[in-house]
Amino acid sequence: MTATLAPPTAAPAQPAPERRTRWEYPALAVLLIGTTIAYLWNLSVNGWSNSFYSAAVQAGSVSWKAFFFGSSDAANSITVDKPPAALWLMELSVRAFGLNSWSILVPEVLLGVASVALLWATVRRPFGPAAGLLAGLVLAVTPVAVLMFRFNNPDALLVFLMVAAAWAITRAVEDGRWRWLVLTGVFVGFGFLTKQLQVLLVVPPLALTYLLAGPPKLGKRIVQLLAAGVAMVVAAGWWLLAVELWPASSRPWIGGSQNNSILELTLGYNGLGRLSGNESGSVGPGGELPPGGNGMWGSTGITRMFEAAQGGQIAWLIPAALVAWVAGILLRGKANRTDPQRASLILWGCWLLVTALTFSFMAGIFHQYYTVALAPAVGALVGAGAVLLWRARHRLWVRAMLALAVGLTTATAWMLLSRSVHWVPWLRWTVLVVGVLATIAALVPARRKLAVISALTIAFTGLAGPTAYAIDTIATPHEGSIPSAGPNVGGFGMFGRPPWAEGMNGMPDGPGAPPPGGAPKGRAPGGHPGNGPGQGAMPTGGPGREIITAGGLLGAGKPSEKVVSLLEYNGTTYTWAAAAIGSNSAAGYQLATELPVMPIGGFNGSDPSPTLDQFKEYVAQGKIHYFIGSNRGGHNEVFGPAPSGTSSQVSQWVQENFTPTEVDGITLYDLTTH
């Protein structure tokens, strides 16, 4: 008698990504083409954007040494206060197409479109095309993402590389191949060369995801993660090692450091100092916060992402993302260890938590545009969670979670839109009404036609607010060091106009403030109504008037044609056509003349570069033509004398030994006539 063998018990099947549908690629094309058009629209209105980086781009476009080090000027006196990776694409573009706003900003736009496409691909693999498209759409319309993908700060490349690392680890979870782990480390390493330690916020989520869900046995998974760590160190370390081993006398000073060390910059000003607030050479006091938890960079605490400065940038869908994360984990709770959907949820949920909590409690320098690092995680969780909840909405508890997500999104949108009641005033009421109806509809099991209507109302509730902010961001000029998306809801940080900003360049009572009738009514120079320093410090004069400024801590000056002509005359015969206190003061002149202008003291004017003795030597050798003075007299216009004293010493020595000449309101000292 022959026994019938029973088939082996099969492991629970893992959900496979949806097959391609006819609508998927046309919808993807619409998303990517629409994103490209939107990001390119009105792009030139942003001018030089952050002139601090634009000046470095100009320098790197004419000097390969400046390109490698990320120097602020082509004569390589000092670098920007970040590694140079974010500058490289822009510098290559300027080398190919010449120096202008478009050649600087189009690479940032392309990085934004690529980030949307890569997020679609990453979320689509475990959750299908609908989830991928929704994730990409959420990222594309997130206000702070719209801002930074049209701006020249390092964040555009940083976001792309972080999403690329998530894509690579998602592939690694599928098949466990070494190459995906190594590629993950390479992306993180280049992220370090973009913005140093900030990229490390995604490392714990990446490592935890593979440690829990990678296909190989535990021992091999650990070894593979170590290999990813080695790849990360190599991808970042080659440049750090080159800078450290390069003789200091033949390379530029490392901007942002007090001891001319890239390691000090990494661990101090751009590293642990950002967490504690004790940044050497910072723009102002940090560290211990006054009673109530409010420092100069805003209040710290669990609600920081929802406060005025940050809320409109990123907070619209954070509650929905968190609810979707919890619900998704519950839905996939009994799946295999290697379940790709649960692994993806672990990745994006931990990314959101780790990054948001770090931003919420860091006591050092914090700007609202940093929150762009949260946008991919929010988009991924909303896209994935929406699909999971929608497919399981026959369960009562799932409908309750869906209704909770919609209700919290409605409340968040109402709160954020209520902070600018005179800006599109009907929108908050529309979102409120539609959101309440959508919340109720989410609780009711609906047939197909009603389900479509319910889905559309939910989508409107979640996307109307951020889309309106995104449109406003595209329509409004953004220049300066601290840009902000959407309408004005309080200006700089959490303070509106803080007391320490009295007399700030470009502020209502500061040197360089527009005269009556100069700037548009109710609009601060370079930005939104009353946004103050967050939007730059280069006024745009009224009809028939040109406002000339010397520049300042947070924005470049706008030199007149006469000043530019003076600097350009025989300018190529000098190593530096001029020198000015602070990188932004120097940047305006450098961009106008395309000649090296020495930024004394770097970004904050607080770096000890050059020393007074070095400056005297440069002058004696005839390397610097002009010293550009200002109302500051070597003082930082916001925080008083430069902490190192170097900038003040140089300015005082020039004033004591050279004769000033005023040209169109700018004080110049000819250093070749002693």
PEHU-V13890 format. One record per helix or strand. SS is the DSSP state (hx for helix, st for strand). FROM is the first residue (numbers start at 1). TO is the last residue. If there is no record, write none. Layout:
ss=[SS SS]
from=[FROM FROM]
to=[TO TO]
This chain:
ss=[hx hx hx hx st st hx hx hx hx hx hx hx hx st hx st st hx hx hx hx hx hx hx st st hx hx st st hx hx st hx st hx st st st hx st st]
from=[22 43 51 64 71 78 85 101 129 143 155 178 218 248 253 262 294 298 304 308 340 368 396 425 448 492 496 499 532 549 558 561 571 576 583 597 612 624 635 640 646 660 666]
to=[40 46 62 69 71 79 97 127 141 148 175 213 245 250 253 276 295 299 306 331 361 391 420 443 475 492 496 501 535 549 558 568 573 581 593 600 620 628 636 641 657 663 670]
